[in-house]
Amino acid sequence: MIKLLLDSSDKRLVVAIAQGDKIIDCVDYEAWQKQSEFMVLEIDNLLNKNNLTRKDIESVSVGKGPGSYTGVRISMSIAKTIAFALNIPLYTISSLALICHSFEKPSIGIMNARSKRSYVGVYDKGKAIMEDCILENSELLAYIDEHPDYLLCGDLAYLGLKGEEENIAEELLRLSVKENEEENPLGARPVYLKDSYDQGHFKTIVRKMLPSDLDAVKSIEDATFHNPYTKEQLAAELNENPVSGMYVAVVDHEVVGFIDFMITFNSSTIVQIAVKEEFKRKGIGNMLLGQMIKDCESKEDVVEFITLEVRVSNAPAIAFYKKHKFSEITIKKNYYSDGEDAIYMVRSL
């Protein structure tokens, strides 16, 4: 079984190939801020050198952070793409765990987080005894003083300390276990620590919906609406409706929301807008609606107003629309197939 092992969480670039439980080839060198230039090239070089092709890869393992924002994104994006394209397992592993090895003593994994802070995780025989976090350097040094028997791991010159020798490739291989396997490779998220998904501190991209997004959009559709569209209906909206506009909101390659609307003559109608439950009330809906308005404003024919229907019982949605300057115009009796009334709302542009 050929395993591809990747990490660019910090200054170093690590690309390795393993067969079974043995590494057969590896490159490991400092490539600070140049990982994007070299990682794919090094993957191809190792495969060619060992008479392998990409189709021979049967799993991918990657350091998921914390660490350099750009470095973590590069290796994670490449790993996710390969795992998705080849339909193979993806293992994501704490970058701090990777530098701690499986020592007999507890080990403190440390990386420079800049601004007088450090990424810190404490591991004992591969198990976390202090979850990865950010500490002020003064707090970290105090913690080290309180635990003199713990081993220090990482490039610690910025602290005036010396860490244990690292073997990231070996740890990537050792920690490629079931508990670190991603159920949905495209949904795997890097760990930045400086960002917080729970508090809405994450990067969101709104882009046009693609056919490859249909399954993710269908999942959100099913979780949101009483009478959800079928996948075939969504595909028809996307591919066959000449006046339809469909956009998705994406966080780290995961579709977390979508909007479906139509622009006809001087008006636009919101057909559907929905956000995945764990991403609600984090500004995703605002971004999707904003993209629709941007489309309306770019039309040669002036779009004067936006319309929609919403269930009278859907208080959160009604509040959302009112916040965005929609006004209640009338009640449409028995509008939905189950007999519920709809509020007809309009916003002037």
Protein Blocks (a to p, Z undefined) as FASTA:
>chain_A
ZZdddddfbmbccddddehjacfbdcdddfehilmmmmmmmmmmmmmmnopafklpgbdc
ddebdcdfklmmmmmmmmmmmmmmnopacddddfklmmnojafbdcdddddeejoiacdd
ddeehiafbdcddddfklmmmmmmmmmmbccedjfklnopacddddfklmmmmmmcfklp
cfblmlpccdeklacfknopacdddddddfklmmmmmmmmmmmpmbdcdfklmmmmmmmm
mkbccddddeehiafbdcddddehjbccdfbdcddfklgonommmmmmmmmmmmmmmpmb
acfbdcddddfklmmlmmmmmmnopacfbdcehkbmnopacddddddZZ
